[in-house]
Amino acid sequence: MEAAAAFIRMMKNPFWAAWFMLAKLPSAFFSGVRVRELSEDMCKVTVPYKWFSKNPFRSTYFACLSMAAEMSTGALAMAHLYKMQPPVSMLVLKMEARYLTKATGVTVFSCYNGRELKQAIIAATVTGEPHTFTAVSEGVNEAGEKVAVFLITWSFKARKSVTS
């Protein structure tokens, strides 16, 4: 899909990725959340442990971990939605998290549900009804230990096309 490839190229360009983050997700930008790998099938996003993302317990604040997990699933969906006609809206309906150990360094969140997200988007456009999909994002630390697992439920709904 050409549009998905264009979105992926944009997110791999450091200038455009930073501009997108600063304009659309400033709290993620300032927390250091970054897309590191992106394809139509998978996405890896990092969040560092630093002054802006820390909590009083000497670990990464759960909200910053949540941002990175959500972005690893949302960037995949956005790639498939980019320049789609008719446009399709996306919305997080539900988020579940399980924290397994303290995040004290860089945490990498990975989601491999690109194909399933694309299928939910296509189903929403074909049927005209909202469709949901729950994507899984797992965060690991630099030692490869699992830090957290997130389940992000997305809803996709085709918007009505405007005709004159």
N, CA and C atoms as an extended XYZ file, in Angstrom:
492
Properties=species:S:1:pos:R:3:atomname:S:1:resname:S:1:resid:I:1 pbc="F F F"
N         0.850       -1.175        0.000 N   MET     1
C         0.000        0.000        0.000 CA  MET     1
C         0.898        1.241        0.000 C   MET     1
N         0.746        2.095       -1.019 N   GLU     2
C         1.610        3.259       -1.182 CA  GLU     2
C         1.475        4.266       -0.045 C   GLU     2
N         0.255        4.511        0.415 N   ALA     3
C         0.048        5.498        1.474 CA  ALA     3
C         0.732        5.055        2.767 C   ALA     3
N         0.619        3.779        3.105 N   ALA     4
C         1.279        3.261        4.319 CA  ALA     4
C         2.783        3.434        4.201 C   ALA     4
N         3.327        3.129        3.030 N   ALA     5
C         4.768        3.283        2.819 CA  ALA     5
C         5.186        4.744        2.970 C   ALA     5
N         4.349        5.670        2.498 N   ALA     6
C         4.655        7.100        2.628 CA  ALA     6
C         4.662        7.514        4.099 C   ALA     6
N         3.697        7.036        4.886 N   PHE     7
C         3.659        7.354        6.311 CA  PHE     7
C         4.892        6.781        7.015 C   PHE     7
N         5.241        5.563        6.676 N   ILE     8
C         6.405        4.920        7.289 CA  ILE     8
C         7.677        5.698        6.954 C   ILE     8
N         7.826        6.121        5.692 N   ARG     9
C         8.987        6.930        5.313 CA  ARG     9
C         9.028        8.227        6.114 C   ARG     9
N         7.874        8.860        6.276 N   MET    10
C         7.808       10.109        7.035 CA  MET    10
C         8.262        9.873        8.480 C   MET    10
N         7.788        8.803        9.109 N   MET    11
C         8.134        8.534       10.507 CA  MET    11
C         9.590        8.095       10.671 C   MET    11
N        10.211        7.627        9.600 N   LYS    12
C        11.622        7.247        9.664 CA  LYS    12
C        12.548        8.436        9.426 C   LYS    12
N        11.994        9.530        8.909 N   ASN    13
C        12.770       10.740        8.694 CA  ASN    13
C        12.846       11.491       10.025 C   ASN    13
N        14.033       11.683       10.570 N   PRO    14
C        14.146       12.310       11.899 CA  PRO    14
C        13.469       13.673       12.003 C   PRO    14
N        13.581       14.506       10.960 N   PHE    15
C        12.960       15.826       10.997 CA  PHE    15
C        11.447       15.721       11.047 C   PHE    15
N        10.853       14.960       10.115 N   TRP    16
C         9.390       14.864       10.062 CA  TRP    16
C         8.818       14.126       11.255 C   TRP    16
N         9.531       13.134       11.751 N   ALA    17
C         9.058       12.407       12.936 CA  ALA    17
C         9.045       13.336       14.149 C   ALA    17
N        10.105       14.131       14.313 N   ALA    18
C        10.162       15.069       15.440 CA  ALA    18
C         9.079       16.133       15.304 C   ALA    18
N         8.875       16.633       14.087 N   TRP    19
C         7.840       17.642       13.844 CA  TRP    19
C         6.459       17.075       14.164 C   TRP    19
N         6.192       15.857       13.714 N   PHE    20
C         4.911       15.202       13.979 CA  PHE    20
C         4.690       15.050       15.485 C   PHE    20
N         5.702       14.559       16.181 N   MET    21
C         5.591       14.350       17.627 CA  MET    21
C         5.371       15.674       18.358 C   MET    21
N         6.147       16.684       18.013 N   LEU    22
C         6.024       17.971       18.684 CA  LEU    22
C         4.653       18.604       18.416 C   LEU    22
N         4.164       18.487       17.190 N   ALA    23
C         2.883       19.109       16.827 CA  ALA    23
C         1.686       18.337       17.365 C   ALA    23
N         1.733       17.009       17.310 N   LYS    24
C         0.562       16.192       17.641 CA  LYS    24
C         0.602       15.551       19.023 C   LYS    24
N         1.805       15.274       19.531 N   LEU    25
C         1.962       14.580       20.813 CA  LEU    25
C         3.085       15.216       21.630 C   LEU    25
N         2.917       16.486       22.022 N   PRO    26
C         4.026       17.172       22.699 CA  PRO    26
C         4.465       16.517       24.005 C   PRO    26
N         3.541       15.963       24.775 N   SER    27
C         3.965       15.331       26.033 CA  SER    27
C         4.837       14.108       25.756 C   SER    27
N         4.522       13.352       24.714 N   ALA    28
C         5.361       12.211       24.340 CA  ALA    28
C         6.720       12.699       23.839 C   ALA    28
N         6.711       13.765       23.052 N   PHE    29
C         7.965       14.325       22.541 CA  PHE    29
C         8.893       14.718       23.690 C   PHE    29
N         8.377       15.494       24.643 N   PHE    30
C         9.216       15.962       25.742 CA  PHE    30
C         9.604       14.843       26.704 C   PHE    30
N         8.822       13.768       26.748 N   SER    31
C         9.164       12.616       27.587 CA  SER    31
C        10.234       11.745       26.943 C   SER    31
N        10.529       11.996       25.672 N   GLY    32
C        11.563       11.219       24.983 CA  GLY    32
C        11.036        9.989       24.262 C   GLY    32
N         9.729        9.861       24.133 N   VAL    33
C         9.138        8.728       23.416 CA  VAL    33
C         9.485        8.877       21.939 C   VAL    33
N        10.029        7.812       21.325 N   ARG    34
C        10.430        7.862       19.920 CA  ARG    34
C        10.097        6.551       19.209 C   ARG    34
N         9.639        6.678       17.967 N   VAL    35
C         9.435        5.502       17.108 CA  VAL    35
C        10.810        5.115       16.587 C   VAL    35
N        11.212        3.882       16.841 N   ARG    36
C        12.546        3.412       16.427 CA  ARG    36
C        12.490        2.513       15.200 C   ARG    36
N        11.435        1.717       15.098 N   GLU    37
C        11.243        0.850       13.933 CA  GLU    37
C         9.765        0.858       13.588 C   GLU    37
N         9.486        0.865       12.281 N   LEU    38
C         8.092        0.851       11.845 CA  LEU    38
C         8.009        0.206       10.475 C   LEU    38
N         7.116       -0.756       10.360 N   SER    39
C         6.786       -1.373        9.075 CA  SER    39
C         5.269       -1.544        9.069 C   SER    39
N         4.730       -2.148        8.033 N   GLU    40
C         3.286       -2.367        8.001 CA  GLU    40
C         2.848       -3.405        9.031 C   GLU    40
N         3.780       -4.221        9.502 N   ASP    41
C         3.449       -5.317       10.413 CA  ASP    41
C         3.840       -5.082       11.861 C   ASP    41
N         4.865       -4.251       12.091 N   MET    42
C         5.350       -4.088       13.466 CA  MET    42
C         5.857       -2.686       13.722 C   MET    42
N         5.906       -2.352       15.027 N   CYS    43
C         6.422       -1.050       15.440 CA  CYS    43
C         7.136       -1.206       16.780 C   CYS    43
N         8.280       -0.525       16.892 N   LYS    44
C         9.024       -0.487       18.153 CA  LYS    44
C         9.199        0.974       18.556 C   LYS    44
N         8.858        1.244       19.801 N   VAL    45
C         8.906        2.598       20.346 CA  VAL    45
C         9.697        2.559       21.647 C   VAL    45
N        10.546        3.569       21.856 N   THR    46
C        11.331        3.617       23.090 CA  THR    46
C        10.880        4.774       23.973 C   THR    46
N        11.078        4.565       25.256 N   VAL    47
C        10.895        5.643       26.237 CA  VAL    47
C        12.058        5.525       27.222 C   VAL    47
N        12.768        6.643       27.453 N   PRO    48
C        13.903        6.592       28.375 CA  PRO    48
C        13.470        6.867       29.811 C   PRO    48
N        14.345        6.497       30.717 N   TYR    49
C        14.212        6.932       32.104 CA  TYR    49
C        15.068        8.181       32.212 C   TYR    49
N        14.426        9.329       32.353 N   LYS    50
C        15.155       10.591       32.480 CA  LYS    50
C        14.354       11.531       33.366 C   LYS    50
N        14.861       12.720       33.581 N   TRP    51
C        14.221       13.657       34.496 CA  TRP    51
C        12.754       13.880       34.144 C   TRP    51
N        12.429       14.062       32.873 N   PHE    52
C        11.068       14.400       32.475 CA  PHE    52
C        10.111       13.213       32.560 C   PHE    52
N        10.630       11.983       32.541 N   SER    53
C         9.766       10.800       32.524 CA  SER    53
C         9.808        9.993       33.821 C   SER    53
N        10.511       10.493       34.823 N   LYS    54
C        10.667        9.703       36.049 CA  LYS    54
C         9.554        9.969       37.059 C   LYS    54
N         9.433        9.048       37.996 N   ASN    55
C         8.502        9.212       39.117 CA  ASN    55
C         9.324        9.286       40.412 C   ASN    55
N         8.689        9.512       41.560 N   PRO    56
C         9.447        9.616       42.818 CA  PRO    56
C        10.074        8.298       43.285 C   PRO    56
N         9.751        7.199       42.607 N   PHE    57
C        10.227        5.880       43.034 CA  PHE    57
C        11.416        5.399       42.210 C   PHE    57
N        12.071        6.320       41.529 N   ARG    58
C        13.261        6.039       40.724 CA  ARG    58
C        13.000        5.046       39.599 C   ARG    58
N        11.886        5.260       38.915 N   SER    59
C        11.580        4.478       37.717 CA  SER    59
C        10.775        5.358       36.766 C   SER    59
N        10.546        4.842       35.571 N   THR    60
C         9.789        5.597       34.579 CA  THR    60
C         8.333        5.667       34.998 C   THR    60
N         7.776        6.850       34.947 N   TYR    61
C         6.381        7.104       35.312 CA  TYR    61
C         5.465        6.265       34.423 C   TYR    61
N         4.444        5.669       35.018 N   PHE    62
C         3.561        4.769       34.273 CA  PHE    62
C         2.899        5.443       33.083 C   PHE    62
N         2.614        6.733       33.173 N   ALA    63
C         1.975        7.439       32.063 CA  ALA    63
C         2.905        7.503       30.853 C   ALA    63
N         4.209        7.640       31.094 N   CYS    64
C         5.170        7.661       29.991 CA  CYS    64
C         5.297        6.277       29.364 C   CYS    64
N         5.257        5.240       30.182 N   LEU    65
C         5.245        3.883       29.648 CA  LEU    65
C         3.982        3.663       28.811 C   LEU    65
N         2.857        4.177       29.294 N   SER    66
C         1.588        4.042       28.571 CA  SER    66
C         1.640        4.753       27.225 C   SER    66
N         2.253        5.942       27.196 N   MET    67
C         2.370        6.671       25.931 CA  MET    67
C         3.152        5.869       24.902 C   MET    67
N         4.246        5.283       25.332 N   ALA    68
C         5.078        4.514       24.403 CA  ALA    68
C         4.342        3.266       23.919 C   ALA    68
N         3.662        2.586       24.831 N   ALA    69
C         2.912        1.386       24.446 CA  ALA    69
C         1.806        1.743       23.458 C   ALA    69
N         1.067        2.803       23.770 N   GLU    70
C        -0.029        3.216       22.880 CA  GLU    70
C         0.517        3.633       21.518 C   GLU    70
N         1.656        4.312       21.496 N   MET    71
C         2.229        4.739       20.224 CA  MET    71
C         2.682        3.556       19.374 C   MET    71
N         3.158        2.502       20.019 N   SER    72
C         3.597        1.336       19.241 CA  SER    72
C         2.425        0.686       18.511 C   SER    72
N         1.234        0.792       19.056 N   THR    73
C         0.047        0.250       18.384 CA  THR    73
C        -0.568        1.301       17.462 C   THR    73
N        -0.618        2.542       17.918 N   GLY    74
C        -1.247        3.611       17.154 CA  GLY    74
C        -0.500        3.963       15.878 C   GLY    74
N         0.826        3.924       15.898 N   ALA    75
C         1.599        4.224       14.686 CA  ALA    75
C         1.313        3.191       13.600 C   ALA    75
N         1.141        1.937       14.004 N   LEU    76
C         0.783        0.892       13.034 CA  LEU    76
C        -0.566        1.194       12.394 C   LEU    76
N        -1.545        1.554       13.219 N   ALA    77
C        -2.875        1.874       12.692 CA  ALA    77
C        -2.804        3.105       11.801 C   ALA    77
N        -2.076        4.130       12.225 N   MET    78
C        -1.981        5.355       11.439 CA  MET    78
C        -1.350        5.105       10.075 C   MET    78
N        -0.395        4.199       10.013 N   ALA    79
C         0.219        3.865        8.724 CA  ALA    79
C        -0.837        3.337        7.759 C   ALA    79
N        -1.719        2.497        8.251 N   HIS    80
C        -2.755        1.917        7.388 CA  HIS    80
C        -3.881        2.901        7.091 C   HIS    80
N        -4.034        3.925        7.912 N   LEU    81
C        -5.087        4.922        7.721 CA  LEU    81
C        -4.637        6.120        6.884 C   LEU    81
N        -3.353        6.289        6.742 N   TYR    82
C        -2.801        7.482        6.107 CA  TYR    82
C        -3.376        7.680        4.703 C   TYR    82
N        -3.996        8.827        4.501 N   LYS    83
C        -4.592        9.253        3.228 CA  LYS    83
C        -5.701        8.320        2.729 C   LYS    83
N        -6.289        7.547        3.622 N   MET    84
C        -7.359        6.639        3.237 CA  MET    84
C        -8.618        7.436        2.886 C   MET    84
N        -9.310        7.001        1.849 N   GLN    85
C       -10.581        7.606        1.448 CA  GLN    85
C       -11.646        6.528        1.373 C   GLN    85
N       -12.796        6.679        1.976 N   PRO    86
C       -13.120        7.762        2.891 CA  PRO    86
C       -12.265        7.637        4.156 C   PRO    86
N       -12.069        8.756        4.836 N   PRO    87
C       -11.244        8.718        6.048 CA  PRO    87
C       -11.845        7.815        7.122 C   PRO    87
N       -10.981        7.268        7.940 N   VAL    88
C       -11.397        6.402        9.043 CA  VAL    88
C       -10.864        7.011       10.333 C   VAL    88
N       -11.744        7.168       11.305 N   SER    89
C       -11.305        7.696       12.600 CA  SER    89
C       -10.837        6.546       13.478 C   SER    89
N        -9.945        6.856       14.383 N   MET    90
C        -9.445        5.857       15.326 CA  MET    90
C        -9.507        6.434       16.723 C   MET    90
N        -9.833        5.571       17.677 N   LEU    91
C       -10.003        6.015       19.054 CA  LEU    91
C        -9.662        4.864       19.992 C   LEU    91
N        -8.915        5.169       21.042 N   VAL    92
C        -8.651        4.161       22.071 CA  VAL    92
C        -9.923        4.001       22.900 C   VAL    92
N       -10.431        2.781       22.972 N   LEU    93
C       -11.611        2.489       23.790 CA  LEU    93
C       -11.241        1.989       25.174 C   LEU    93
N       -10.123        1.289       25.255 N   LYS    94
C        -9.767        0.639       26.512 CA  LYS    94
C        -8.261        0.388       26.529 C   LYS    94
N        -7.691        0.465       27.718 N   MET    95
C        -6.289        0.160       27.893 CA  MET    95
C        -6.128       -0.642       29.176 C   MET    95
N        -5.453       -1.758       29.070 N   GLU    96
C        -5.124       -2.572       30.244 CA  GLU    96
C        -3.615       -2.702       30.308 C   GLU    96
N        -3.073       -2.681       31.501 N   ALA    97
C        -1.631       -2.791       31.663 CA  ALA    97
C        -1.292       -3.715       32.814 C   ALA    97
N        -0.192       -4.413       32.629 N   ARG    98
C         0.371       -5.240       33.692 CA  ARG    98
C         1.846       -4.853       33.780 C   ARG    98
N         2.239       -4.331       34.944 N   TYR    99
C         3.615       -3.912       35.162 CA  TYR    99
C         4.336       -5.035       35.905 C   TYR    99
N         5.485       -5.435       35.383 N   LEU   100
C         6.170       -6.606       35.910 CA  LEU   100
C         7.432       -6.282       36.702 C   LEU   100
N         8.115       -5.216       36.321 N   THR   101
C         9.316       -4.802       37.034 CA  THR   101
C         9.528       -3.308       36.811 C   THR   101
N        10.350       -2.685       37.633 N   LYS   102
C        10.601       -1.248       37.503 CA  LYS   102
C        11.322       -0.957       36.188 C   LYS   102
N        10.909        0.116       35.545 N   ALA   103
C        11.574        0.584       34.332 CA  ALA   103
C        12.588        1.642       34.751 C   ALA   103
N        13.868        1.292       34.706 N   THR   104
C        14.909        2.196       35.195 CA  THR   104
C        15.894        2.610       34.111 C   THR   104
N        15.626        2.262       32.894 N   GLY   105
C        16.478        2.649       31.760 CA  GLY   105
C        15.585        2.836       30.553 C   GLY   105
N        16.134        2.590       29.382 N   VAL   106
C        15.331        2.665       28.159 CA  VAL   106
C        14.436        1.440       28.090 C   VAL   106
N        13.159        1.678       27.860 N   THR   107
C        12.194        0.582       27.673 CA  THR   107
C        11.742        0.606       26.217 C   THR   107
N        11.772       -0.560       25.579 N   VAL   108
C        11.361       -0.698       24.179 CA  VAL   108
C        10.028       -1.430       24.136 C   VAL   108
N         9.010       -0.766       23.581 N   PHE   109
C         7.689       -1.371       23.415 CA  PHE   109
C         7.544       -1.839       21.979 C   PHE   109
N         7.139       -3.098       21.824 N   SER   110
C         6.982       -3.687       20.497 CA  SER   110
C         5.565       -4.187       20.306 C   SER   110
N         5.011       -3.893       19.125 N   CYS   111
C         3.702       -4.396       18.732 CA  CYS   111
C         3.846       -5.040       17.359 C   CYS   111
N         3.308       -6.239       17.218 N   TYR   112
C         3.396       -7.007       15.971 CA  TYR   112
C         2.017       -7.268       15.369 C   TYR   112
N         1.062       -6.392       15.628 N   ASN   113
C        -0.318       -6.601       15.195 CA  ASN   113
C        -0.719       -5.761       13.982 C   ASN   113
N         0.217       -5.385       13.146 N   GLY   114
C        -0.081       -4.540       11.993 CA  GLY   114
C        -1.119       -5.129       11.053 C   GLY   114
N        -1.010       -6.402       10.751 N   ARG   115
C        -1.959       -7.037        9.821 CA  ARG   115
C        -3.368       -7.070       10.396 C   ARG   115
N        -3.470       -7.376       11.677 N   GLU   116
C        -4.790       -7.439       12.314 CA  GLU   116
C        -5.435       -6.057       12.407 C   GLU   116
N        -4.621       -5.037       12.696 N   LEU   117
C        -5.141       -3.671       12.720 CA  LEU   117
C        -5.645       -3.273       11.335 C   LEU   117
N        -4.887       -3.632       10.300 N   LYS   118
C        -5.300       -3.337        8.919 CA  LYS   118
C        -6.622       -4.025        8.594 C   LYS   118
N        -6.783       -5.273        9.023 N   GLN   119
C        -8.036       -5.995        8.772 CA  GLN   119
C        -9.218       -5.318        9.451 C   GLN   119
N        -9.033       -4.826       10.676 N   ALA   120
C       -10.112       -4.125       11.388 CA  ALA   120
C       -10.474       -2.828       10.671 C   ALA   120
N        -9.465       -2.135       10.148 N   ILE   121
C        -9.705       -0.888        9.410 CA  ILE   121
C       -10.474       -1.179        8.128 C   ILE   121
N       -10.066       -2.196        7.407 N   ILE   122
C       -10.758       -2.569        6.168 CA  ILE   122
C       -12.193       -2.979        6.467 C   ILE   122
N       -12.393       -3.738        7.530 N   ALA   123
C       -13.753       -4.161        7.911 CA  ALA   123
C       -14.630       -2.943        8.206 C   ALA   123
N       -14.073       -1.937        8.841 N   ALA   124
C       -14.840       -0.722        9.145 CA  ALA   124
C       -15.228        0.007        7.866 C   ALA   124
N       -14.355        0.019        6.883 N   THR   125
C       -14.675        0.717        5.632 CA  THR   125
C       -15.671       -0.077        4.794 C   THR   125
N       -15.553       -1.397        4.790 N   VAL   126
C       -16.440       -2.237        3.976 CA  VAL   126
C       -17.859       -2.276        4.541 C   VAL   126
N       -17.960       -2.436        5.857 N   THR   127
C       -19.284       -2.579        6.472 CA  THR   127
C       -19.930       -1.251        6.836 C   THR   127
N       -19.125       -0.213        6.998 N   GLY   128
C       -19.655        1.067        7.459 CA  GLY   128
C       -19.930        1.092        8.955 C   GLY   128
N       -19.629        0.012        9.633 N   GLU   129
C       -19.827       -0.110       11.079 CA  GLU   129
C       -18.476       -0.016       11.786 C   GLU   129
N       -18.479        0.487       13.007 N   PRO   130
C       -17.220        0.526       13.764 CA  PRO   130
C       -16.696       -0.893       14.016 C   PRO   130
N       -15.394       -1.035       13.972 N   HIS   131
C       -14.748       -2.301       14.295 CA  HIS   131
C       -13.663       -2.040       15.328 C   HIS   131
N       -13.454       -3.010       16.194 N   THR   132
C       -12.441       -2.874       17.236 CA  THR   132
C       -11.389       -3.965       17.091 C   THR   132
N       -10.236       -3.667       17.624 N   PHE   133
C        -9.169       -4.660       17.723 CA  PHE   133
C        -8.327       -4.324       18.945 C   PHE   133
N        -7.950       -5.357       19.686 N   THR   134
C        -7.086       -5.179       20.848 CA  THR   134
C        -5.670       -5.586       20.474 C   THR   134
N        -4.779       -4.601       20.429 N   ALA   135
C        -3.382       -4.832       20.092 CA  ALA   135
C        -2.578       -5.040       21.372 C   ALA   135
N        -1.519       -5.816       21.250 N   VAL   136
C        -0.638       -6.118       22.382 CA  VAL   136
C         0.688       -5.404       22.178 C   VAL   136
N         1.138       -4.713       23.218 N   SER   137
C         2.449       -4.075       23.200 CA  SER   137
C         3.206       -4.532       24.434 C   SER   137
N         4.383       -5.100       24.199 N   GLU   138
C         5.218       -5.574       25.308 CA  GLU   138
C         6.448       -4.700       25.418 C   GLU   138
N         6.737       -4.265       26.640 N   GLY   139
C         7.909       -3.444       26.899 CA  GLY   139
C         8.997       -4.256       27.565 C   GLY   139
N        10.214       -4.124       27.059 N   VAL   140
C        11.362       -4.810       27.650 CA  VAL   140
C        12.454       -3.794       27.946 C   VAL   140
N        13.265       -4.110       28.953 N   ASN   141
C        14.382       -3.229       29.303 CA  ASN   141
C        15.634       -3.629       28.529 C   ASN   141
N        16.730       -2.948       28.814 N   GLU   142
C        17.981       -3.205       28.081 CA  GLU   142
C        18.519       -4.611       28.316 C   GLU   142
N        18.155       -5.245       29.427 N   ALA   143
C        18.591       -6.611       29.723 CA  ALA   143
C        17.670       -7.649       29.076 C   ALA   143
N        16.628       -7.188       28.389 N   GLY   144
C        15.695       -8.103       27.748 CA  GLY   144
C        14.593       -8.593       28.673 C   GLY   144
N        14.519       -8.041       29.884 N   GLU   145
C        13.473       -8.434       30.837 CA  GLU   145
C        12.178       -7.711       30.496 C   GLU   145
N        11.068       -8.433       30.590 N   LYS   146
C         9.773       -7.827       30.321 CA  LYS   146
C         9.421       -6.879       31.469 C   LYS   146
N         9.159       -5.615       31.122 N   VAL   147
C         8.818       -4.573       32.090 CA  VAL   147
C         7.306       -4.458       32.240 C   VAL   147
N         6.594       -4.501       31.094 N   ALA   148
C         5.147       -4.302       31.120 CA  ALA   148
C         4.509       -4.883       29.865 C   ALA   148
N         3.237       -5.218       29.988 N   VAL   149
C         2.434       -5.680       28.852 CA  VAL   149
C         1.172       -4.829       28.825 C   VAL   149
N         0.888       -4.255       27.670 N   PHE   150
C        -0.297       -3.415       27.492 CA  PHE   150
C        -1.224       -4.033       26.453 C   PHE   150
N        -2.504       -3.948       26.728 N   LEU   151
C        -3.537       -4.315       25.763 CA  LEU   151
C        -4.286       -3.029       25.432 C   LEU   151
N        -4.183       -2.587       24.197 N   ILE   152
C        -4.805       -1.339       23.760 CA  ILE   152
C        -5.925       -1.699       22.787 C   ILE   152
N        -7.162       -1.372       23.152 N   THR   153
C        -8.301       -1.655       22.282 CA  THR   153
C        -8.628       -0.408       21.476 C   THR   153
N        -8.521       -0.543       20.159 N   TRP   154
C        -8.792        0.538       19.220 CA  TRP   154
C       -10.145        0.330       18.564 C   TRP   154
N       -10.823        1.437       18.292 N   SER   155
C       -12.050        1.418       17.507 CA  SER   155
C       -11.786        2.181       16.216 C   SER   155
N       -12.246        1.615       15.116 N   PHE   156
C       -12.101        2.243       13.805 CA  PHE   156
C       -13.486        2.436       13.217 C   PHE   156
N       -13.728        3.646       12.706 N   LYS   157
C       -15.030        3.957       12.139 CA  LYS   157
C       -14.839        4.792       10.885 C   LYS   157
N       -15.409        4.312        9.764 N   ALA   158
C       -15.333        5.070        8.530 CA  ALA   158
C       -16.214        6.314        8.645 C   ALA   158
N       -15.654        7.433        8.263 N   ARG   159
C       -16.430        8.669        8.264 CA  ARG   159
C       -17.246        8.722        6.989 C   ARG   159
N       -18.356        9.400        7.068 N   LYS   160
C       -19.192        9.557        5.880 CA  LYS   160
C       -18.474       10.463        4.894 C   LYS   160
N       -18.455       10.039        3.637 N   SER   161
C       -17.796       10.866        2.627 CA  SER   161
C       -18.703       12.061        2.294 C   SER   161
N       -18.055       13.166        2.066 N   VAL   162
C       -18.794       14.398        1.754 CA  VAL   162
C       -18.858       14.519        0.228 C   VAL   162
N       -20.038       14.554       -0.305 N   THR   163
C       -20.220       14.714       -1.744 CA  THR   163
C       -21.012       15.978       -2.020 C   THR   163
N       -20.665       16.670       -3.079 N   SER   164
C       -21.383       17.898       -3.404 CA  SER   164
C       -22.349       17.673       -4.540 C   SER   164
